[in-house]
Amino acid sequence: MGLDALRAALPGYARDLRLNLGTVIGGSPLPPQQRWGTVLVCAIATRSAQVLRELAPEARAALPEPAYTAARGVAATMAISNVFHRTRHQLSDPEYRRLRAGLRMNVLGDPALPRTDVELWSLAVSAVNGCSACLDSHERVLRGLGVERQTVHEAVRIAAVIHATAVTLDAERILAETDPGTGTGAGPRPDGGRPGNGD
């Protein structure tokens, strides 16, 4: 179950991704709360039921209840923020950026958690959702709080491998439905192995 199950489910052609998934999450230098909060918010942001189903229990076991709840709140709030600010940033008329947002996002100021954790999770979700305005904003806050670039970098690495895992597994599921000879759930993998033979 969990991370190992996702690695085993990846097809042979995604061997690099399988290895990255293990090293980037399993070997992350981030403290457990930052690491597993980042994993959880990114899994939610991918919208992949399979990825969330496997990673959420591990995150739940690693996170204290307040952090587990707050991370889910961050993912929900950033789903609003990323679409809103990405759109305002992409519109050529700068007047839109001068209008009041009028959207509640109080969870991002939750005093029960270190602000660095909330900001790091927000940045990671923004990486998955592709909002450059939010990425810049949260990176500036993190750097202002004394967070090193390497910490930001690690969160983005986690976002990247979780996103890629979701894309690959969702694609394989559809391919298995449309062409039973190509999916991971049907017979040997392209490298001659079978699902479950992780590297």
N, C-alpha and C positions, 0 to 999 in steps of 0.2 A: 504494500500500500504506500501511498504518498509519493515522495520524490523518486524512490526506486521504481515504483510502478510506472511513473511517467517516462523515466529513462528506458525502461524495458519496452514500453509501447511504441517508442519512436522507431521508424523504419531504418533499414540499413543505410540508405543514402544520407540519412541525417546523423551519421556517426559523430561528426564534429559537435553538433547540437547536443547529442546525448552526453558527450564528455563535458561540454561546457556547463550543462545543467547541473551536473554533479559537482564540478569544481567551483563554479561561481556561487552557488547557494551553499553547498556542503562545506566549502572551504572559505566562505566569506569571513573577512576580518571584522565585520560589523558586530557590535554587541547583539546578543540574541533578540532584544526587543526591537531594535532598529532593523535587524535582518528579517525577522519573521513578520514584522509589521509591513515591511516593504514587499515581501513575498505575497502576503495576503491582499494588499491593495492592488498589486499588479495582477494577481490571479483574477480578482473581481473585474478589473478594468479590461481584461482580454475578452470577457463575455463567453468564455469557454466553460461549459458545464464540466467537462472532463478534467480540465486543469484545476478548476476550483474544488471539485469533489475530492481530488487527490491531495491538494496542498492545504486546504482549510483545516483539516484535523491536525496536521502537524503544527500549523500556526497556532491553532487553539491550545494545543498542549504546551507550546513554548511561551505564550503570551499571558501575562496576568489579565484578569477579566477587564479592568479599565482600558488596558491597551488594546485588547481584542475588540472591544466595543468601539473605541475611538477610531481604530483603523478602518472599520467598516463605515463609520461616519465620514471619515476623510474620503474614502472611495466614492461614497454617494455625493458628497459635496463637490468633489473635483469633477464628477461627471457633469455637473452644472457649469462649474467655473471654466473648464477646458473648452466646452462648446461655445460659451458666451464670449470669453476673451479671445479665443482663436478667431471667431467670426469678426469681432470688432477690429482685431489686428489685420485681418485679410481685406476688410472693406477699404476701398481707396479713399473714401470720404472721412477725414480725420474728426469731423464733428461727432461721429458716433462714439468716439473714445472720450468725449467731453460730457456725455450724458450720464446721469446717475444710474448705476447698475440696478439698484432696487431689488437685490436678491439676498436672502439671508444665507450667511455662511459662517455662523457663529462657532461651529464645531472646530474650525481651524484655530480658534483661540482658546481651546479647552485648557483651563489652568491645572487640570489634574495630571497632565503629562508634560514632559520636557518639550519645549517648543521646537527644539532641534529634531525630535522624532517626528512630530506632526509635519514640519516643513519638509523633511526628507521623504516621507511617504507621499506628500503632495507633489513633490518634484518627480518622484518615480511614476506616479499615475500620469502626470503631464507628459512624461516621456512616452508612455504607452499610447496616450491619446494624441500625441503630436501637436501640443500647444506650445509654440515657441515663446509666446508672451508670458505664459505661466512658468515655463522653465526658467526664463531669465529672472522673473520676479522671485521665485522660491530659492534659486541659486544665490541671488544677492542677499536675501535674508540669512540663509545658512552661512555664507561667508562672513556676514556682519556679526553673526553669533560665534564666530571663531571656528567654524567647522572647516576642516581641511578639504582641499580639492579631491584627495584620494577617497574620502568618505562619500562625497557626491558621486564620484566616478563609480564606486562600488554599487551604489543604488541604481545607477543607470545600467550597469552590467546585469544586475538582477532583472530589471525591467526588460532588457533586450532578450535575455534567454527565455523568460517566461512568455513573452509575446511570441517569439519564434516557435516555442513549443506548442502554443495554442493554435497558431496558424497551420503548423505541420500536421498536428493530430486531427484538426477539424477537416483539413483537406483530404487526409487519408480516409477519414470516415466517409466522406462524400464519394471519393474515388472507389471505395469498396462497394458502395451501393450502386454506382453506375457501371463499374467494370470490376467484377469480383476477382479478377486475376491480379489487380494492382494494389489493393488495400492491405494494410497491416493485419487485418483480421482474417485474411484468406491465404492460408498456406505460407510458403517460404517467403522471406524478405528478399529484396533485390540482391543482397550480398550473399545469399545462400543460407543465411541463418533463419531463425524463427523468432517471433516476438517472445521476449522473456530472456533472451541471451544478451544481457547488458554487458557493456565493456567495463 
